[in-house]
């Protein structure tokens, strides 16, 4: 889990959550026509006392072709949100991603429902 979880500022997390989610919904996995938030790749979003966003995310597979570039894109786009002083992204494969983690909308878009 994120190292600074004890420094999570719940007020700041609430304040920035919607803007962070909105930004994440603009980032797409290049292999799937669904944004990474609705795809279920984002496990946790928090903002610490220093107004730095922390994103815990996964990839569809450990050998995903965008394993290096996707977290960098998330970090850059979230860090650019007005008021945030930065962003840190941590990748985890626990639990491993599966199709059940997708939003209902994503499942519909991909024909799983």
N, C-alpha and C positions, 0 to 999 in steps of 0.2 A: 504494500500500500504506500501511499505518498508519505514521505518522511515528515512533512510538516503538518500532518493531519490534526495534531493538537493545537496548531496555530490557526486553524480555520476560524474565520470570522463569519458567523452565521448571518449577521446583518448585511455584510458586504456580499456574501454569497447570494442572498436574496436579491440584493440591489442589482447585481450584474448577471444573474442567471439567465434571464430572458434574452439579454443582448448576446451572451455567449452562445446560447442555443441557436439563436437566429443566425449567428455567424457560422456555427457548425453545420447548419442546414444548407449552407451555400458551398459546402465542400463535398465532392463526390468521389466515391471509389471508382477509378477509371474502368473497372471491369464490370460494374453493376450500375445501372442507371438510377441509383437511389442515393440520397445524401447519407453521410456517415452517421448522423444522429438517428434518422429513422431506420437505418440499417442495423442499429443496435451496437455500434462499435464504441460508443461512449458509455463508460461504466460509472464515472463520477466526475462532478464539477464542483470545485470549491474555490473560494477566494480567501487569502490569508490576511492577517493584520496589516501587511505591507501593500495590500491591493495588488497582489500577484495572483493570477488565476492558475489553478492546478487542474489538469485534465488527466484522468485515468482512462485509458482506452485500450482497445485490442485491435487486432486485424483479423480478416476472415480466415487467414492461415499463417503460420509462422514463416513460410516461404513466399509470402505475398510479394509480388513484384514492386509494390510501392512501400515496402517495409521501412525504407529510409526517408523517402520523400513525403509520404502522407503525414507522419508526425511533425515533420518540419513545417509543412503547410498549415497544420492545425496551430502550431506554436506561433507562427508569424501572423496569421489572421486573427487569432484571439488576442495576442499581445497588442494589436493595432486598435483595439476597442478603446475609445476615448475614456479616460479615467483610470484604466488599468496601467500598472507600472511594469507589467511583463506577464509572461505565461510560461509555464513548465508543463511538459507532456511526459507522461510515463506510460510505457507499453507493458501490458500484462497478458498472459494467456491463461489466467486462472480467474474465472472459469473460461474454458475455450469457447469461442464464438460458435453459435449455430443458428439456423434459420428461425428458431423460435424467439430469438432476441429482437427480430425486426418488428417494427410497429405494424399494426393492422393495415395501415395505409400502404406501407412498403410491400407487405405480403400481397395485397390486392394488385398493386402496380406490377409486380413480378409474376402474377398469376398463380400464387400459392394458395389463394382462398377462392 
